Amino acid sequence: MPKSLWLLAFTGIVLILQYVPPFDAILMILGASVWPIITVNLAFVGMVSEAWSGVADRFWLIPPVLYFGGNLVLASVGEYQFLQLMKEVQAANENQSLSFSEEDSLVIDTRQPIAGPIPLTLIETFNISKVYERDASANKKLYVWRIGSGSVCDKPWKEPHDPKRSVLTLGFHENGKLVKGMCAYRLTETPSGRILNVTVSEPTEHESFIMPYKKQMVTIADNQGKSIRLLYAEATPWFWIPMPVGGCIRGPGESKSRCFFEPLRVFSMPALGSVPNSTALVAKALGLIWNPASRRREQISLDGTPTNLRPSLSF
């Protein structure tokens, strides 16, 4: 018998102890649910080593082949399903477009998580000078995001319509680095002209052992009766390396732990084809051109400080 089987025995004992108070709480704090990723994989690698070196019978090569080979098959099936989902999304969005000009106002409803990054990322990455955000809180205030340069970023300012409130200013990052002298700032403002509203539906969950995924509809509608619907999807494909996790978790106020043993499901991937994320999906539909704010720095500087801003202090 391979000595590496003791790792599987250890994994089983830890799993059983997670059913027993107070060990369940202690092991949960220690992160015992992810230990099988190491112990189970090491056990099968150890079987290969011991069988190959002659320490154990060659028969023990079969379980690792089934374990790693089976995972490879499941990952391949998951990859195929992911590609099919991607094709479905591309086909649904192929002819969905709506004209947009600099005089128009784009309003993003950020109540859904996939919409949260869109306002800021659009002004940072595409040729659009401002984007409105409908606040996700109960009051649903409208804010406008802009990129600033120079004094807009160097001094504290007050909201023009609310002198008690400071203007929210964020450092501008590009390629993971802070761009000196530039920032993104947000003001309370009412949009004007042709208004395009972007809303995102509640997600529709599709459970699957190999590749669970969800779909959402992104609707862009203007105040002149024109609208388009974009399909957004993201999935959690099977890992190419076996990632077994198992244990028990007790939530706040729960008297008993909820136990599980399953493949790790953590990282979701957008299945959008030629566009990488929800921001790029909206930008493509509106015909926006990729143009990072750092390349527009000169024009942003020429635009200067908005005249309706009030300094927080006297200078």
Secondary structure, 3 states (H helix, E strand, C coil): CCCCHHHHHHHHHHHHHCCCCCHHHHHHHCCHHHHHHHHHHHHHHHHHHHHHHCCCCHHHHHHHHHHHHHHHHHHHHHHHHHHHHHHHHHHHHCCCCCCCCCCCEEEEECCCHHHCCHHHHHHHHECCCEEEEECCCCCCCEEEEEEEECHHHHCCEEECCEEEEECEEEEEEECCEEEEEEEEEEEECCCCCCEEEEEECCCEEECCCCCCEEEEEEEEEECCCCEEEEEEEEECCCCCCCCEEEEEECCCCCCCCEEEEEECCCCCEECCCCCCCHHHHHHHHHCCCECCHHHHHHHHHHHCCCCCCEECCCC
